[in-house]
Amino acid sequence: MRRAVVKRFGESAPQDAALAATLSKVSELAMLDELFDAAVLCASRAEFDAVVVRVLRR
C-alpha cells in the first residue's frame, strides 16, 4: 500500500513512515481494499490521508 501511495503522490519521508506504521496495524481485507482504491483515486495526498483517518475510525 505504501508503495502505491509513494508512486501516486511522491515521497514524503515523515508522512510515509507514519503511513507505514498505521497500515501495518490494518488486517481487515475490506479496509485495505478501500485504502488501496483511495490511493488510486484520490486527487492529492492530503485527500488520501483524510480517507485513511476516516476508514480507521470505523
Number of C-alpha atoms within 10 A of each C-alpha: 16 17 12 12 22 15 12 16 16 12 13 10 10 8 12 16 12 10 16 13 12 13 17 10 9 12 9 8 9 10 16 16 12 13 21 17 13 20 26 14 12 17 12 14 18 11 13 21 18 13 17 21 11 10 13 13 7 6
